[in-house]
Amino acid sequence: MSKISEEKEPAGDSRVQWIMFVIVIPALFAVTFALVILNFAGINVFESAREIGAKIPGVSRLIQPSETASMKKAEKHIVGLEAEIKNKEAKVEQLQSKMDNKNKEAERLKLEKQQLEEQIDELAAIQTENKRAFKDIVRTYETMSPKSAAPILAKMESDEALKILTNIKPDTLSAIMEKMSPEEAAKYTELLTNEGDNSRQD
């Protein structure tokens, strides 16, 4: 009896081995080979299987809920990231705009400064030229005879004549005043005295 059972067991083992070697292993090899070929052909087998499984009523319940939840979560996360990117881009644009405006303002101020410096230089040159011209006028009156200078100064505006008389040498001034009429001499003497008092107070 024990011999019969011993003989039966190897027959069962050999049948399982036969099924493994003849059916299961070749089938697994064929499926693997087919998956590799389809993958090289550009067909996503797993995605296709998921789509087919989603259409089958019993399987779709197993696949869809977790997949839909994760897909929704991923989509929500993507939307959040896109919104964050847009906010960052808007901030970058604002900062760029501010920087451009500041650069333009700095350029404008630089140009204004340059123009003001040019105006200052121009006015300084004019002032120097005016001083030189005035010195030449004073020198001219100093070289003129007092008899010729007195009537010219008397006909001038008081301010202009006074300005010349205050810059003439004292000996030339006294000679010119002698050649003026007593009224003109008195007027300019008073103006020169007031001018001297004002300059001392300053």
RAWO-V884834 format. One record per residue. N is the residue number from 1. RES is the residue in one small letter. SS is DSSP state (a for helix, b for strand, c for the rest). PHI is phi in degrees with one decimal (none if undefined). PSI is psi as a letter, one per 30 degrees, with the letter a starting at -180 (999 if undefined). Layout:
n: <N	N>
res: <RES	RES>
ss: <SS	SS>
phi: <PHI	PHI>
psi: <PSI	PSI>
This chain:
n: <1	2	3	4	5	6	7	8	9	10	11	12	13	14	15	16	17	18	19	20	21	22	23	24	25	26	27	28	29	30	31	32	33	34	35	36	37	38	39	40	41	42	43	44	45	46	47	48	49	50	51	52	53	54	55	56	57	58	59	60	61	62	63	64	65	66	67	68	69	70	71	72	73	74	75	76	77	78	79	80	81	82	83	84	85	86	87	88	89	90	91	92	93	94	95	96	97	98	99	100	101	102	103	104	105	106	107	108	109	110	111	112	113	114	115	116	117	118	119	120	121	122	123	124	125	126	127	128	129	130	131	132	133	134	135	136	137	138	139	140	141	142	143	144	145	146	147	148	149	150	151	152	153	154	155	156	157	158	159	160	161	162	163	164	165	166	167	168	169	170	171	172	173	174	175	176	177	178	179	180	181	182	183	184	185	186	187	188	189	190	191	192	193	194	195	196	197	198	199	200	201	202>
res: <m	s	k	i	s	e	e	k	e	p	a	g	d	s	r	v	q	w	i	m	f	v	i	v	i	p	a	l	f	a	v	t	f	a	l	v	i	l	n	f	a	g	i	n	v	f	e	s	a	r	e	i	g	a	k	i	p	g	v	s	r	l	i	q	p	s	e	t	a	s	m	k	k	a	e	k	h	i	v	g	l	e	a	e	i	k	n	k	e	a	k	v	e	q	l	q	s	k	m	d	n	k	n	k	e	a	e	r	l	k	l	e	k	q	q	l	e	e	q	i	d	e	l	a	a	i	q	t	e	n	k	r	a	f	k	d	i	v	r	t	y	e	t	m	s	p	k	s	a	a	p	i	l	a	k	m	e	s	d	e	a	l	k	i	l	t	n	i	k	p	d	t	l	s	a	i	m	e	k	m	s	p	e	e	a	a	k	y	t	e	l	l	t	n	e	g	d	n	s	r	q	d>
ss: <c	a	a	a	a	a	a	a	a	a	a	a	a	a	a	a	a	a	a	a	a	a	a	a	a	a	a	a	a	a	a	a	a	a	a	a	a	a	a	a	c	c	c	c	a	a	a	a	a	a	a	a	a	a	a	c	a	a	a	a	a	a	a	a	a	a	a	a	a	a	a	a	a	a	a	a	a	a	a	a	a	a	a	a	a	a	a	a	a	a	a	a	a	a	a	a	a	a	a	a	a	a	a	a	a	a	a	a	a	a	a	a	a	a	a	a	a	a	a	a	a	a	a	a	a	a	a	a	a	a	a	a	a	a	a	a	a	a	a	a	a	a	a	c	c	a	a	a	a	a	a	a	a	a	a	c	c	a	a	a	a	a	a	a	a	a	a	c	c	a	a	a	a	a	a	a	a	a	c	c	c	a	a	a	a	a	a	a	a	a	a	a	a	a	a	a	a	a	a	a	a	c>
phi: <none	-67.1	-69.0	-66.4	-66.1	-65.7	-71.9	-71.3	-62.0	-63.4	-65.7	-66.6	-62.8	-68.3	-67.1	-62.1	-62.2	-61.9	-63.6	-61.5	-73.9	-93.1	-111.4	-67.5	-61.9	-60.3	-65.2	-61.4	-62.5	-65.1	-64.5	-61.3	-61.4	-64.6	-61.9	-63.8	-61.9	-64.4	-64.1	-65.8	-76.6	91.1	-100.5	-86.5	-65.3	-67.8	-66.4	-63.2	-63.7	-66.1	-64.3	-65.4	-62.6	-67.8	-81.8	-81.2	-55.1	-70.6	-76.7	-61.3	-66.7	-75.2	-85.8	-65.4	-56.6	-68.3	-66.8	-63.2	-62.3	-68.8	-65.4	-63.2	-63.0	-64.6	-62.9	-61.5	-64.2	-64.0	-60.5	-61.8	-66.4	-63.5	-62.8	-64.3	-62.2	-62.8	-62.1	-63.8	-62.6	-62.7	-64.2	-62.0	-63.5	-61.6	-63.9	-63.3	-63.6	-61.4	-64.9	-62.8	-63.2	-66.2	-64.4	-64.3	-63.5	-62.7	-64.8	-64.1	-64.4	-63.4	-65.6	-61.2	-60.8	-62.5	-64.4	-63.9	-63.9	-65.4	-65.1	-61.3	-61.2	-65.4	-65.0	-64.0	-65.4	-64.2	-62.3	-62.3	-64.8	-64.5	-62.5	-63.9	-64.9	-65.7	-61.8	-64.0	-63.4	-60.4	-61.4	-63.1	-66.7	-70.1	-85.8	-69.9	-72.0	-56.4	-63.6	-81.3	-72.3	-58.9	-66.5	-65.6	-64.5	-66.3	-83.9	-72.9	-62.0	-56.4	-63.7	-67.6	-62.8	-61.4	-61.1	-69.2	-61.9	-71.1	-103.6	-80.9	-60.0	-55.7	-68.1	-69.1	-60.1	-64.2	-66.8	-66.8	-63.8	-64.7	-87.6	-83.3	-68.2	-56.0	-66.8	-64.7	-62.2	-65.3	-60.9	-71.9	-63.9	-64.0	-63.9	-66.4	-65.2	-62.8	-62.1	-64.8	-63.5	-62.9	-68.3	-69.7	-67.3	-67.1>
psi: <e	e	e	e	e	e	e	e	e	e	e	e	e	e	e	e	e	e	e	e	e	e	e	e	e	e	e	e	e	e	e	e	e	e	e	e	e	e	e	e	f	g	k	j	e	e	e	e	e	e	e	e	e	f	f	k	e	e	e	e	e	e	e	e	e	e	e	e	e	e	e	e	e	e	e	e	e	e	e	e	e	e	e	e	e	e	e	e	e	e	e	e	e	e	e	e	e	e	e	e	e	e	e	e	e	e	e	e	e	e	e	e	e	e	e	e	e	e	e	e	e	e	e	e	e	e	e	e	e	e	e	e	e	e	e	e	e	e	e	e	e	e	f	l	k	e	e	e	e	e	e	e	e	e	f	l	k	e	e	e	e	e	e	e	e	f	f	k	k	e	e	e	e	e	e	e	e	e	f	l	l	e	e	e	e	e	e	f	e	e	e	e	e	e	e	e	e	e	e	e	e	999>
